């Protein structure tokens, strides 16, 4: 989690007492109000304290010296820094220390707190309660979904004297975690949203997960939940006093009885009975999840006796809570970060962190609407905004709305413009030159900034490959959990990152500290370097004519033949590069019989390298040919043995120390003995299950979507498509989808050999796949023009689709051309 959270001011000596640190301090009277846990976080370093958190994949202690040089003077660490003139509080566990400080901070304030947990809906319920009640109470809440062992203490740190209500969410992934969050939050009230299969990997079963989540509420005065969730209701009735339980239900008697839900034109009217009175509220949503979330909010508000007449109309204008930032390709090689549905300062700070990932050299533009849901003085809120933008190093600021216009003198951005309305800006967009920059678009829903996004988005047709960057990181962390901490990870981004887009993925993986990135060809590595990627890059198939680019762009070639090695040596001599250092990666063929040296080539390789001391072996690697199949395990084991023997020989002949890696995605899971010094994570990173052991453990990264262009009736006996390959056996309805073999749709998917997912149904293809269009049978489902269509994703699994047409997921993903736009989604955490 990227982090810098501002709270109350503390003296460093007081924190030392709280954390029971008895050592000396350089300046015990130093004060701070900001906690930093990520050195990349934007903002001032003065009046800050850095907690050097230690995780499985990163260690905050690596950044202490850099932060010290940048002006941070207060640190909580687990190792000594006697040579630095700063305050160092040394503790055994820095995360535990942060939680202890947050617990103390919470205890200082008499604020009433509402804690929310459950499988789904936590963030939406929290945000909707804020939308409904912020005018009635001074509320502090978790930023977005800060609900983890780190996120909860950072959320609590925001509490100040003026706050009257704290609304915090809590999430867990392992048994024993919720007790820690309960001690920090000390909740007075609780909402349990639901219990489902989401996030269940760390628990033995659903019952254990329910029990662990309920630990949050053991000391609450009131617990709110839906009595229709039988398992929650039974647990609550067995373990809590009845007077503490407050429920709503559509099926049984409850404090809040839902009588009826009417749906019309995108709105739902909820009729209910509470304390013998019948009333209703309207919400601008019709899906079941939104209805459940709204009922949780309604129950809490009614029980807590907030004036219903004041909040009733606010239900009608509840805004959707966009959980993800969308990254899209913009005009003139720009990148759009789309957050066009809300505008508050906390979520803006999180969005700016995403922009910050693109590096200092990248030009950055912010298009922002008036702030909504301001709980403090307007002047103070916009002063804080101006300070935030100054720290964020925004190059161009475009403000929309009357409040921003009133406060424009507070802003001092190199380029800044202010408009009273969205239409005014759209009418003036042509005079801006948006070129090769990152554009963050963030606005409250009523400003309808989606129209600005549409104007600035690179024009493509309706089909898009949605790439979920959070799922990518989930999969990365899953595979990391299967290897030892010392084992490095090379993330494979060859073939345009298996069709998903290498630059966006490389940025995300770099932010999560992968050790190497692997690409197929030199130009792929050059593209990443030009995009600001600094992680070591291995080029697996460098071509002779690109050798000079290896030196220029600091790329590390794989060497798989003496011909390649000699060509590299000659180029170095002719180009006066012989003195330049170049790490190389030696490839050994242990049975794949593709590229690679033979095992008996070790002496000759050593002879070459000993003559060129600046050619240093960074790693030696090989490919497992059948690591996913149990029937070939003995062959896999023989490959590993041969590889280890070769590495031992080469090391003795060259005297060089190098990394050894042979494990691919299946090898990581099925052959722990193959992990060695590094593993290469390929298709598994993208959520493709290569063996039974990972089923249900990975998340889908790529979803190919399109829309319905036309719906028409076809009479019985009529033909459909080219060569009259499809016929209507009965009267039928078909939909035309603007996606075809020019978009990577394999022609074998036609004539019912595959289905597209529309409105909850799988709809088989009809007739042949055309170049730009596909026809599907929608006779069993209600559809209309513009409805969303999933070609593959969570509902049509890519692996299943590949099997249907006798292909493999690699082929389908890599075959999606650049004319299909990529949209990158990312949680705001």
Secondary structure as UniProt FT lines:
FT   STRAND          4..11
FT   HELIX           12..18
FT   TURN            19..20
FT   TURN            28..29
FT   STRAND          31..36
FT   TURN            39..40
FT   TURN            46..47
FT   STRAND          48..51
FT   HELIX           60..63
FT   HELIX           64..69
FT   TURN            70..71
FT   STRAND          74..77
FT   TURN            82..83
FT   STRAND          87..90
FT   HELIX           94..108
FT   STRAND          112..117
FT   HELIX           122..133
FT   TURN            134..136
FT   STRAND          139..141
FT   TURN            144..145
FT   TURN            149..150
FT   HELIX           151..156
FT   TURN            157..158
FT   TURN            161..162
FT   STRAND          165..169
FT   TURN            175..176
FT   HELIX           177..185
FT   STRAND          189..192
FT   TURN            198..199
FT   TURN            201..202
FT   HELIX           206..214
FT   HELIX           215..217
FT   TURN            218..219
FT   STRAND          222..226
FT   TURN            227..228
FT   HELIX           230..239
FT   HELIX           242..244
FT   STRAND          245..249
FT   STRAND          256..264
FT   TURN            265..266
FT   STRAND          267..274
FT   TURN            275..276
FT   STRAND          277..283
FT   HELIX           288..303
FT   TURN            304..305
FT   HELIX           308..316
FT   STRAND          324..330
FT   HELIX           331..333
FT   STRAND          335..339
FT   TURN            340..341
FT   HELIX           345..356
FT   TURN            357..358
FT   TURN            360..361
FT   STRAND          363..369
FT   HELIX           378..391
FT   TURN            392..393
FT   STRAND          396..400
FT   HELIX           402..406
FT   HELIX           408..410
FT   STRAND          415..419
FT   HELIX           422..428
FT   HELIX           429..431
FT   STRAND          437..442
FT   HELIX           445..447
FT   HELIX           450..456
FT   STRAND          464..468
FT   HELIX           469..480
FT   TURN            481..482
FT   TURN            485..486
FT   STRAND          488..492
FT   HELIX           494..498
FT   TURN            499..500
FT   HELIX           502..511
FT   TURN            512..513
FT   STRAND          516..519
FT   HELIX           522..530
FT   TURN            531..532
FT   STRAND          536..539
FT   TURN            540..541
FT   HELIX           544..546
FT   HELIX           547..552
FT   TURN            553..554
FT   STRAND          556..559
FT   HELIX           562..574
FT   TURN            575..576
FT   TURN            578..579
FT   STRAND          582..588
FT   HELIX           599..601
FT   HELIX           602..610
FT   TURN            613..614
FT   STRAND          615..622
FT   TURN            627..628
FT   HELIX           630..632
FT   HELIX           633..654
FT   STRAND          659..661
FT   HELIX           665..670
FT   HELIX           672..674
FT   TURN            676..677
FT   STRAND          678..681
FT   HELIX           683..686
FT   HELIX           692..694
FT   TURN            695..697
FT   STRAND          702..714
FT   TURN            716..717
FT   STRAND          719..720
FT   HELIX           722..724
FT   STRAND          726..727
FT   STRAND          732..737
FT   HELIX           741..743
FT   HELIX           747..749
FT   TURN            750..753
FT   STRAND          755..758
FT   TURN            759..760
FT   STRAND          761..766
FT   STRAND          774..777
FT   TURN            779..780
FT   TURN            785..786
FT   STRAND          788..792
FT   HELIX           798..804
FT   TURN            805..806
FT   HELIX           809..814
FT   TURN            818..819
FT   STRAND          821..827
//
